[in-house]
Amino acid sequence: MSERKVRVRFAPSPTGALHIGGVRTALYNYLFARRNGGEFIFRIEDTDSHRFVPGAEEYIIESFRWLGIKFDEGVGFGGNHGPYRQSERREIYKDYVKQLLDAGKAYLAFDTPEELEAKRNEIKNFQYDAHTRSQMRNSLTLSPAETQQLMAGGAQYTVRFKIEPGKKVRVNDMIRGEVVVKSDILDDKVLYKSADELPTYHLANIVDDHLMQITHVIRGEEWLPSAPLHVLLYQAFGWEETMPRFAHLPLLLKPEGKGKLSKRDGDRLGFPVFPLEWHDPKTGEVASGYRESGYFPEAVINFLALLGWNPGTEQELFTLEELVDAFDISKCSLHGAKFDYKKGIWFNHEYILKKSDEEIATLFAPIVANNGVDEPLERITQVVHMMKDRVNFVKELWPLCSFFFIAPSAYDEKTVKKRWKDYSARQMSELATVLEGIEDFTVAGQEPVVMKWVEDKGYKLGDIMNAFRLTLVGEGKGPGMFDISAFLGKEETLKRLQKAIDVLK
């Protein structure tokens, strides 16, 4: 195994929006591939035609494009091991179904849904296995002539894997170590259905992983119960020497910690569980996405990487390249990870701080323009510099910053009651006179002059600054007062001062 080039895959089903847990699985596969100089393959597992949802495949590809997770080959990316959609590989699977049948490793089952249901009612906890297959209608109980007659007559059938009891099946997991399961508890899984001439997931994924030379299968722990069956299939085909190594990742849990994370949790607590906004073509329902909610893709990646994996250091902020360098799959947790969505918000705040003022301003500029304000990017950048540390999302800037661009048309009642004194109008008129006489209207030019005036007059600094803020902002928020007045300039500052005096006197 060590001599083979590392090849991993992410193989979603196009049955709807991509769950954030699937994104994390893909991310860990990507990190593992890059860390080991390997290749990352994108495959679509669409053998369940009844669950296919139009647009889902394109949605998944666009999600990874936004996140910056790049595939080396697969659907939409090309490669030498295609086709990469399972629905386009049905003839390939038929050859391997025949191989198992000819070797006596599988058999044909003609049981109807009604017959299976009757058997479930008859036998408590019924499963189709070595103990019950003799009671069923299959090629092991029927004569070759009866089997042939059914086939010739077009009877629908399934192909079931023949699991021999009394074996110990060993799954070597890179996270959990060796997992041993007795074959007696496994049922004869359906591998192929004649109704749609398609294999089930179990056969298709084994065949595809073998033919695509997959060396490591990294997937969610919900697939751990299927791993013994997959090991037996590799053995049945004689592929044990090239069987991939397995790693079953811990689940993403509800924020409270009990149960698997679901869309309902997001709806209930107000956070997305999908990377992009999803419009369900069947129900018309719209589900929120991280992109549309204002998250940076780098923040989402960073947040997800640390849900179930620990670098072993105190570092929390990682670029994608740093994650690649630090990633060690053996450091994944054995236990599920609580989905701390508030931590995701924290990550987004940290990435706002990491990004340049110019980059945030470029994102904020359309919001400013949509509010009817025509300001050059340089001015918007100045505002971002003063205010970006106060927000978690770029869209939150406008409610906090609108006063920089639009003069207040009203004054917050609570602030007026608390901050505007009987003498405030007189003091603000005096302040206006002081400001009018200042040539250098920068922060450095204003502050010492105003402070000296306050001191000389014996005024309380709090009274002056609180009333001054109210006149320029309309309420009690914002950065330092001289930062605000310097940005507005002398003319606009005096204009706002006078208007407030006229309205509030």
C-alpha positions in Angstrom: 0.0 0.0 0.0 2.8 2.4 0.9 4.1 2.2 -2.7 0.8 3.2 -4.3 0.0 6.8 -5.0 -2.6 8.1 -2.6 -6.0 8.4 -4.2 -9.1 9.4 -2.3 -12.6 10.2 -3.4 -15.7 12.1 -2.4 -18.8 10.5 -3.8 -22.1 12.2 -3.0 -25.5 11.3 -4.2 -27.4 14.0 -6.2 -30.4 13.8 -3.9 -30.6 17.4 -2.7 -28.4 20.0 -1.0 -25.0 19.1 0.2 -25.1 18.8 4.1 -22.3 20.5 5.9 -21.2 17.1 7.3 -20.6 16.0 3.7 -18.5 19.2 3.2 -16.4 18.3 6.2 -15.9 14.7 4.8 -14.8 16.1 1.5 -12.5 18.6 3.2 -10.7 15.8 5.2 -10.3 13.8 2.0 -8.8 16.8 0.3 -6.5 17.6 3.2 -5.4 13.9 3.3 -4.7 13.8 -0.4 -2.7 17.1 -0.4 -0.8 16.1 2.7 0.3 12.9 1.1 1.0 14.2 -2.4 -2.1 12.3 -3.7 -5.1 12.8 -5.9 -8.7 13.7 -5.0 -11.5 12.3 -7.2 -15.1 13.5 -7.5 -17.6 10.8 -8.2 -21.4 11.0 -8.4 -23.2 7.9 -6.9 -26.6 8.1 -8.6 -27.6 4.5 -8.7 -30.8 5.3 -6.7 -32.7 6.8 -9.6 -35.9 7.4 -7.5 -34.1 9.9 -5.2 -32.4 11.9 -8.0 -33.0 15.6 -7.7 -32.5 17.9 -10.7 -29.8 20.5 -10.1 -28.2 18.8 -7.1 -25.1 17.7 -9.0 -24.4 21.3 -10.2 -25.1 22.6 -6.7 -22.5 20.3 -5.2 -19.9 21.3 -7.8 -20.6 25.0 -7.2 -20.3 24.5 -3.4 -16.8 23.2 -3.7 -15.8 25.9 -6.2 -17.0 28.5 -3.7 -15.2 26.8 -0.8 -11.9 26.5 -2.8 -11.7 22.7 -2.5 -10.3 21.5 -5.8 -10.6 18.1 -7.4 -8.0 16.5 -9.6 -10.4 14.4 -11.6 -14.0 13.3 -11.8 -17.4 14.6 -12.9 -16.8 18.0 -14.5 -13.0 17.7 -14.1 -12.1 14.8 -16.5 -9.6 12.0 -15.9 -8.5 8.6 -17.0 -10.8 6.5 -14.8 -14.3 7.6 -16.1 -17.1 7.7 -16.5 -17.4 9.1 -13.0 -21.2 9.0 -12.8 -22.4 5.5 -11.6 -25.5 5.7 -13.8 -23.1 5.7 -16.8 -21.3 2.6 -15.6 -24.1 0.0 -15.6 -22.5 -2.2 -18.2 -19.3 -2.3 -16.1 -21.2 -3.4 -13.0 -22.9 -6.2 -14.8 -19.6 -7.9 -15.6 -18.8 -8.0 -11.8 -22.2 -9.2 -10.8 -21.7 -12.1 -13.3 -18.3 -12.7 -11.8 -19.7 -13.1 -8.3 -22.6 -15.3 -9.5 -20.2 -17.6 -11.5 -18.0 -18.0 -8.5 -20.9 -18.9 -6.2 -20.3 -15.8 -4.1 -23.7 -14.4 -4.9 -27.1 -15.8 -5.9 -30.4 -14.7 -7.6 -33.4 -14.0 -5.4 -36.9 -13.9 -6.8 -38.8 -13.0 -3.7 -41.5 -10.4 -4.2 -42.0 -7.5 -1.9 -45.2 -9.2 -0.6 -43.3 -12.5 0.1 -40.6 -10.6 2.0 -43.1 -8.7 4.1 -44.9 -11.9 4.9 -41.6 -13.4 6.1 -40.9 -10.3 8.3 -44.3 -10.8 9.9 -43.7 -14.4 10.5 -40.1 -14.1 11.9 -39.3 -11.5 14.4 -36.3 -9.4 13.5 -36.1 -11.3 10.2 -33.0 -10.8 8.0 -32.1 -12.6 4.8 -29.1 -14.6 5.7 -27.5 -18.1 6.0 -30.2 -19.1 8.4 -33.2 -18.0 6.4 -32.2 -18.1 2.7 -33.2 -21.7 2.5 -36.8 -20.7 3.2 -36.9 -18.1 0.4 -37.3 -18.2 -3.4 -33.8 -18.0 -4.8 -31.4 -19.8 -7.0 -30.1 -21.7 -4.0 -33.5 -23.3 -3.2 -34.9 -23.5 -6.8 -33.6 -26.0 -9.4 -31.4 -24.6 -12.2 -34.4 -25.3 -14.6 -36.8 -23.3 -12.4 -34.3 -20.5 -12.1 -33.8 -20.5 -15.9 -37.5 -20.5 -16.4 -38.1 -17.5 -14.2 -35.3 -15.6 -16.0 -36.7 -16.5 -19.4 -40.1 -15.3 -18.3 -38.8 -11.9 -17.4 -39.3 -12.3 -13.6 -37.8 -9.5 -11.7 -34.9 -10.5 -9.4 -32.2 -9.2 -7.2 -28.6 -10.5 -6.7 -27.7 -11.1 -3.1 -24.2 -11.5 -1.7 -23.8 -14.9 -0.1 -22.3 -14.3 3.3 -20.8 -17.4 5.0 -21.4 -17.6 8.8 -18.7 -18.3 11.3 -16.1 -15.9 10.0 -14.4 -13.0 11.8 -14.3 -9.9 9.6 -11.6 -7.5 10.4 -11.8 -3.8 9.5 -8.6 -1.9 10.0 -9.7 1.7 10.7 -7.1 4.5 10.7 -9.0 6.3 13.4 -10.6 3.5 15.4 -8.0 0.7 15.1 -9.1 -2.8 14.3 -12.8 -3.5 14.4 -13.8 -7.2 14.4 -17.3 -8.3 13.4 -18.7 -11.8 13.2 -20.2 -12.6 9.8 -23.2 -14.3 11.5 -24.8 -10.9 12.2 -24.5 -9.8 8.6 -27.4 -10.2 6.1 -27.1 -11.2 2.5 -27.2 -7.7 1.1 -28.8 -6.9 -2.3 -26.0 -6.0 -4.7 -28.0 -5.6 -7.9 -31.6 -5.1 -9.0 -33.0 -6.2 -12.4 -35.8 -3.7 -12.2 -33.5 -0.7 -13.1 -30.4 -2.8 -14.1 -28.4 -0.9 -11.6 -26.2 -2.1 -8.6 -26.8 -1.0 -5.1 -24.4 1.4 -3.4 -22.4 -1.5 -1.8 -21.4 -3.2 -5.1 -21.0 0.0 -7.1 -18.7 1.7 -4.6 -16.5 -1.4 -4.2 -16.1 -1.8 -8.0 -15.5 1.9 -8.6 -13.0 2.3 -5.8 -11.1 -0.7 -7.2 -11.1 0.4 -10.8 -10.3 4.0 -9.9 -7.4 2.8 -7.7 -8.7 4.4 -4.5 -6.2 3.8 -1.7 -8.1 5.3 1.2 -11.8 5.5 1.9 -12.5 8.4 4.3 -16.2 8.7 5.1 -18.7 9.3 7.9 -19.1 6.8 10.7 -22.6 6.0 9.6 -20.9 3.7 7.0 -19.0 1.8 9.7 -21.7 -1.0 9.9 -21.3 -1.5 6.1 -17.5 -1.8 6.3 -17.4 -5.6 7.1 -19.6 -6.3 4.0 -17.2 -4.2 1.9 -14.2 -6.1 3.2 -15.9 -9.4 2.3 -16.7 -8.1 -1.2 -13.0 -7.2 -1.7 -12.1 -10.7 -0.6 -14.8 -12.3 -2.8 -13.3 -10.5 -5.9 -9.8 -11.4 -4.9 -8.8 -7.7 -4.4 -7.7 -8.0 -0.8 -4.2 -6.9 -1.6 -5.3 -3.6 -3.1 -8.2 -3.0 -0.7 -8.2 0.6 0.5 -7.6 1.6 4.1 -10.7 2.9 5.9 -11.2 5.9 8.1 -14.7 6.5 9.6 -15.1 10.1 10.7 -17.1 11.1 13.8 -20.5 12.5 13.3 -21.4 16.2 13.5 -23.8 16.4 16.4 -26.6 18.9 17.3 -25.3 22.0 19.2 -26.7 20.4 22.4 -24.6 17.4 21.7 -27.2 14.7 21.4 -28.1 13.3 18.0 -26.9 13.9 14.5 -27.0 17.5 13.2 -30.0 18.1 10.9 -31.5 20.9 8.9 -34.2 21.3 11.6 -31.4 22.3 14.1 -30.4 25.1 11.7 -34.0 26.2 11.2 -34.6 26.1 15.0 -31.4 28.0 16.0 -30.9 30.2 12.9 -27.8 28.9 11.2 -27.2 27.3 7.8 -26.5 23.6 7.4 -25.8 23.8 3.7 -22.8 25.6 2.0 -25.0 27.5 -0.5 -28.6 28.5 -0.5 -30.8 25.6 -1.7 -34.0 25.9 -3.7 -35.8 22.6 -3.5 -37.3 21.9 -6.9 -39.9 19.6 -5.5 -41.3 21.6 -2.6 -40.2 25.1 -3.5 -38.7 25.5 -0.1 -35.6 27.7 0.2 -32.9 26.7 2.7 -30.2 29.2 3.8 -26.6 28.7 2.9 -23.3 29.8 4.3 -22.4 31.9 1.3 -25.6 33.8 1.2 -25.5 34.3 5.0 -22.3 36.3 4.6 -19.7 33.8 5.6 -16.3 33.8 4.0 -15.4 30.4 2.5 -12.0 30.4 4.4 -13.9 30.8 7.7 -16.2 27.9 6.9 -13.2 25.7 6.0 -11.4 26.7 9.1 -14.4 26.1 11.3 -15.2 22.7 9.8 -11.6 21.5 9.9 -11.6 21.7 13.7 -14.9 19.9 14.2 -13.7 16.4 15.0 -10.0 16.9 14.3 -7.4 18.5 16.6 -4.0 19.7 15.4 -2.6 19.1 18.9 -1.7 22.8 19.3 -3.4 26.0 20.5 -3.6 27.3 17.0 -7.2 28.0 15.7 -6.8 30.2 12.6 -5.4 28.2 9.7 -5.1 28.9 6.0 -6.0 26.0 3.7 -2.3 25.5 3.1 -1.6 25.4 6.8 -4.4 22.9 7.3 -2.8 20.6 4.7 0.6 20.8 6.5 -0.9 20.1 9.9 -3.5 17.4 8.9 -3.0 14.0 10.5 -6.0 11.8 10.2 -5.1 9.8 13.3 -5.8 12.9 15.3 -9.5 12.7 14.4 -11.8 12.2 17.4 -13.5 8.9 18.1 -16.5 10.8 19.3 -19.0 13.0 17.6 -18.3 16.8 17.5 -20.9 19.3 18.8 -21.8 21.7 16.0 -20.9 25.0 17.8 -22.4 27.4 15.2 -21.5 30.4 17.4 -17.9 29.4 17.0 -18.5 29.5 13.2 -19.6 33.1 13.6 -16.5 33.8 15.7 -14.3 32.5 12.8 -16.1 34.8 10.4 -15.3 37.8 12.6 -11.7 36.8 12.8 -11.5 36.6 9.0 -13.0 40.1 8.8 -10.2 41.3 11.0 -7.6 39.3 9.0 -8.7 40.8 5.6 -7.5 44.2 4.5 -9.7 47.3 4.9 -9.7 47.6 1.1 -11.0 44.0 0.6 -13.8 44.5 3.1 -14.6 47.9 1.6 -15.0 46.3 -1.8 -17.5 43.9 -0.4 -19.3 46.7 1.5 -19.4 49.2 -1.4 -22.4 47.6 -3.2 -24.4 47.7 0.1 -23.6 51.4 0.4 -24.6 52.0 -3.2 -27.8 50.0 -2.7 -28.8 52.4 0.0 -28.6 55.4 -2.4 -25.2 56.6 -1.4 -22.5 57.5 -3.9 -19.2 57.4 -2.1 -15.7 56.7 -3.5 -14.1 53.5 -2.3 -11.4 55.4 -0.5 -14.0 56.9 1.8 -15.8 53.6 2.4 -12.4 52.1 3.2 -11.9 54.7 5.9 -15.2 53.8 7.5 -14.4 50.1 7.3 -11.1 50.8 9.1 -13.0 52.4 12.0 -15.8 49.8 12.2 -14.9 46.4 11.0 -13.9 45.1 14.4 -17.5 45.5 15.6 -19.1 43.1 13.1 -19.2 39.4 12.4 -20.5 39.8 8.8 -20.0 42.5 6.2 -23.8 43.0 5.9 -23.8 44.1 9.5 -21.7 47.2 8.7 -24.5 49.3 7.2 -26.8 49.5 10.3 -23.7 50.5 12.3 -22.1 52.8 9.7 -25.0 54.5 7.9 -24.5 57.7 9.8 -21.1 58.3 8.2 -22.9 58.7 4.8 -26.4 59.9 5.8 -27.1 62.6 8.3 -29.6 61.6 11.1 -33.2 62.6 10.3 -34.3 61.8 13.9 -32.7 61.4 17.3 -33.0 58.3 19.4 -35.5 59.1 22.2 -33.7 57.1 24.9 -30.4 58.7 24.1 -31.9 62.2 24.0 -33.5 61.6 27.4 -30.2 60.3 28.9 -27.6 62.4 27.1 -29.2 65.8 26.1 -29.2 68.1 29.1 -30.9 71.5 29.5 -27.6 73.2 28.8 -26.6 70.9 25.9 -27.9 73.3 23.1 -25.8 76.2 24.6 -22.7 74.0 24.9 -23.1 72.6 21.4 -23.4 76.2 20.0 -20.2 77.1 21.7 -18.6 73.9 20.4 -19.7 74.8 16.9 -17.9 78.1 17.2 -14.7 76.4 18.4 -14.8 73.9 15.6 -15.4 76.6 13.0 -12.2 78.2 14.0 -10.1 75.1 13.5 -8.1 75.1 10.3 -6.7 71.5 10.5 -9.8 69.4 10.8 -8.0 66.1 11.3 -8.2 64.2 14.6 -4.9 65.6 15.6 -6.0 69.1 14.7 -9.3 69.0 16.5 -8.7 67.1 19.7 -6.3 69.3 21.6 -8.3 72.4 20.7 -11.6 71.0 21.9 -10.1 69.4 25.0 -8.5 72.7 26.0 -11.9 74.5 25.5 -13.7 71.9 27.7 -11.0 72.3 30.4 -11.0 76.1 30.2 -14.8 76.2 30.5 -14.9 73.7 33.3 -17.4 71.5 31.4 -17.8 67.8 32.0 -16.1 66.0 29.2 -18.8 63.3 29.2 -21.6 65.9 28.8 -19.9 67.4 25.8 -18.9 64.2 24.0 -22.3 62.5 24.6 -24.2 65.5 23.2 -21.7 65.9 20.3 -22.2 62.2 19.4 -26.0 62.6 19.4 -25.8 65.5 17.0 -23.6 63.8 14.5 -24.9 60.2 14.8 -28.4 60.5 16.0 -27.8 58.0 18.8 -25.1 56.8 21.2 -22.9 54.6 19.0 -19.9 54.8 16.8 -16.1 55.2 17.2 -14.2 58.1 18.7 -15.9 61.4 18.2 -13.0 63.1 16.5 -12.7 60.2 14.1 -16.3 60.8 13.1 -16.0 64.6 12.8 -12.7 64.3 10.9 -14.4 61.9 8.4 -17.4 64.1 8.0 -15.4 67.3 7.5 -16.0 70.7 9.0 -18.9 71.7 6.8 -21.0 68.6 7.4 -20.1 68.5 11.1 -21.3 72.1 11.6 -24.4 71.4 9.6 -25.3 68.4 11.7 -24.5 70.3 14.9 -26.8 73.2 14.0 -29.7 70.9 12.9 -29.6 69.0 16.2 -29.5 72.3 18.2 -32.6 73.5 16.3 -34.5 70.3 16.7 -33.5 69.4 20.3 -33.2 72.9 22.0 
